[in-house]
Amino acid sequence: MKPSEVLAKLDVLFAERGGGEYHGEAVSQLEHALQGAWMAEKDGHPAAVIAAALLHDVGHFLHGHGEDYLDKNINDRHEDLGARFLSRAFGPEVTEPIRLHVPAKRYLATARPGYRELLSPASTKSLELQGGPMTPDELRAFEREPHFASAAAVREYDDRAKVPGLPTPPYAHFRQYLEAVLRAD
């Protein structure tokens, strides 16, 4: 699949599946993605981080576990699935924060006092399925990741992008960032 085909597939996925439930949250998948990207844009991040914030949960569109996977105690590994799919079109400055946004939750649950109490019930449940807080060795290793800071930023937007009715620019607005970091065909 060429990069332009991946971009076209993303357009279809967001159009057809974006209105779906976001795992027990009060926003849809699309609203969650748009809110995360909008927050990254407002904070002045580069196009790659804005794209990662928009696409961080695209793996949920790709797995076959259904929307109730958390109720079935399934760790859907959406971060790996999404990063692999997106690596056909985007470089590591986009795919690594996506791949690492779940470990970033585990990291923050360990490194930041009070972080776990801020998580939604769905994020709390998925944290446990994803391995829970990091060990001290995992924490140090994660801090050495080249895309550590971007992954932590994407994670923060993931946690905050759950506000019902929050107005954001539409998907078409954020597509410019995807195009800016898209690999050549």
C-alpha positions as CSV (number, residue, x, y, z in Angstrom):
1,M,0.0,0.0,0.0
2,K,1.5,3.3,-1.1
3,P,1.5,6.3,1.3
4,S,-1.3,8.1,-0.7
5,E,-3.4,4.9,-0.4
6,V,-2.9,4.8,3.4
7,L,-4.0,8.5,3.5
8,A,-7.1,7.6,1.4
9,K,-7.8,4.6,3.8
10,L,-7.6,6.9,6.8
11,D,-10.2,9.3,5.2
12,V,-12.5,6.3,4.8
13,L,-11.9,4.9,8.3
14,F,-12.7,8.2,9.9
15,A,-15.7,8.8,7.7
16,E,-17.2,5.3,8.2
17,R,-16.0,4.4,11.7
18,G,-15.3,7.7,13.4
19,G,-18.8,8.0,14.7
20,G,-18.5,4.8,16.7
21,E,-18.4,4.6,20.4
22,Y,-15.0,5.4,22.0
23,H,-15.0,2.5,24.5
24,G,-17.4,3.7,27.1
25,E,-16.3,7.4,26.9
26,A,-18.8,10.2,26.3
27,V,-17.3,11.0,22.9
28,S,-17.0,9.2,19.6
29,Q,-13.7,7.9,18.1
30,L,-13.7,10.9,15.7
31,E,-14.4,13.5,18.5
32,H,-11.6,12.0,20.5
33,A,-9.1,12.1,17.6
34,L,-10.1,15.7,16.7
35,Q,-9.8,16.9,20.3
36,G,-6.4,15.4,20.7
37,A,-5.1,16.9,17.5
38,W,-6.7,20.3,18.3
39,M,-5.0,20.4,21.7
40,A,-1.6,19.5,20.1
41,E,-2.1,22.2,17.5
42,K,-3.1,24.8,20.1
43,D,0.0,23.9,22.1
44,G,2.2,24.7,19.0
45,H,3.5,21.2,18.4
46,P,5.0,20.3,15.0
47,A,2.9,18.6,12.3
48,A,4.2,15.1,13.2
49,V,2.9,15.4,16.8
50,I,-0.4,16.8,15.7
51,A,-0.7,13.9,13.2
52,A,0.2,11.4,15.9
53,A,-2.4,12.9,18.3
54,L,-5.0,12.6,15.5
55,L,-4.0,9.0,14.6
56,H,-3.0,7.6,18.0
57,D,-6.0,5.3,18.2
58,V,-6.4,4.3,14.6
59,G,-5.5,0.8,15.6
60,H,-9.0,0.6,17.2
61,F,-10.4,0.9,13.7
62,L,-8.3,-2.0,12.5
63,H,-8.6,-4.8,15.0
64,G,-11.5,-7.2,14.9
65,H,-12.2,-7.4,18.6
66,G,-15.4,-5.2,18.5
67,E,-16.2,-2.2,20.5
68,D,-16.7,-4.2,23.7
69,Y,-13.1,-5.6,23.8
70,L,-12.5,-4.1,27.3
71,D,-15.6,-5.9,28.6
72,K,-14.0,-9.1,27.4
73,N,-10.7,-8.3,29.1
74,I,-8.8,-8.1,25.8
75,N,-5.7,-6.0,25.4
76,D,-6.3,-5.1,21.7
77,R,-2.6,-3.9,21.2
78,H,-4.1,-1.1,19.1
79,E,-0.9,1.0,19.5
80,D,1.2,-1.6,17.7
81,L,-1.4,-2.4,15.1
82,G,-1.9,1.3,14.3
83,A,1.9,2.1,14.2
84,R,2.5,-0.9,11.8
85,F,-0.3,0.2,9.5
86,L,0.8,3.8,9.5
87,S,4.5,3.0,9.0
88,R,3.6,2.4,5.3
89,A,3.0,6.1,5.0
90,F,4.6,8.0,7.9
91,G,8.0,8.0,9.5
92,P,8.9,7.3,13.1
93,E,8.3,10.9,14.2
94,V,4.6,10.0,13.7
95,T,4.5,6.3,14.3
96,E,6.7,6.0,17.4
97,P,4.6,8.4,19.6
98,I,1.6,6.3,18.5
99,R,3.3,3.0,19.3
100,L,4.5,4.4,22.6
101,H,1.3,6.1,23.8
102,V,0.2,3.1,25.8
103,P,3.6,2.6,27.5
104,A,3.4,6.4,28.2
105,K,0.3,5.8,30.2
106,R,2.1,3.1,32.1
107,Y,5.0,5.5,32.6
108,L,2.8,8.4,33.8
109,A,1.0,6.0,36.2
110,T,4.3,5.3,37.8
111,A,6.1,8.7,37.5
112,R,3.4,11.2,38.2
113,P,1.7,11.1,41.6
114,G,-2.1,11.3,41.2
115,Y,-2.1,10.5,37.5
116,R,-4.0,7.2,37.9
117,E,-6.8,9.0,39.7
118,L,-7.3,11.3,36.7
119,L,-7.9,8.3,34.3
120,S,-11.4,7.5,33.1
121,P,-12.8,4.1,34.1
122,A,-12.1,2.7,30.6
123,S,-8.5,4.0,30.7
124,T,-8.0,2.6,34.2
125,K,-9.3,-0.9,33.0
126,S,-7.1,-0.8,29.9
127,L,-4.1,0.3,32.0
128,E,-4.4,-3.0,34.0
129,L,-4.8,-5.0,30.8
130,Q,-1.7,-3.3,29.3
131,G,0.6,-4.2,32.2
132,G,-0.2,-1.6,34.9
133,P,2.3,0.9,36.2
134,M,6.0,0.4,35.0
135,T,8.7,-1.1,37.1
136,P,11.7,1.1,37.9
137,D,13.7,-0.6,35.2
138,E,10.9,-0.1,32.6
139,L,10.6,3.5,33.7
140,R,14.3,4.2,33.0
141,A,14.2,2.4,29.7
142,F,11.2,4.3,28.5
143,E,12.8,7.6,29.4
144,R,15.6,6.7,27.0
145,E,13.2,6.2,24.0
146,P,14.1,8.8,21.3
147,H,10.4,9.7,21.0
148,F,9.7,9.7,24.7
149,A,8.6,13.4,25.0
150,S,6.3,13.2,21.9
151,A,4.8,10.0,23.2
152,A,4.1,11.5,26.6
153,A,2.5,14.6,25.0
154,V,0.3,12.3,22.8
155,R,-0.7,10.4,25.9
156,E,-1.6,13.6,27.7
157,Y,-3.9,14.6,24.8
158,D,-5.4,11.1,24.8
159,D,-6.3,11.5,28.4
160,R,-7.8,15.0,28.0
161,A,-9.6,14.5,24.7
162,K,-12.8,13.1,26.1
163,V,-14.9,16.3,26.5
164,P,-18.5,15.9,25.3
165,G,-19.5,18.6,22.9
166,L,-16.1,20.3,22.7
167,P,-16.0,22.2,19.4
168,T,-13.0,21.5,17.2
169,P,-12.0,22.0,13.6
170,P,-13.2,19.2,11.3
171,Y,-11.1,16.3,10.1
172,A,-10.4,18.2,6.8
173,H,-8.6,20.8,8.8
174,F,-6.1,18.3,10.3
175,R,-5.6,16.4,7.1
176,Q,-3.1,19.2,6.1
177,Y,-0.8,17.9,8.9
178,L,-1.1,14.3,7.6
179,E,-0.1,15.5,4.1
180,A,2.8,17.6,5.5
181,V,4.4,14.5,7.1
182,L,3.3,11.9,4.5
183,R,6.1,10.0,2.8
184,A,6.4,10.3,-1.0
185,D,4.7,7.5,-3.0
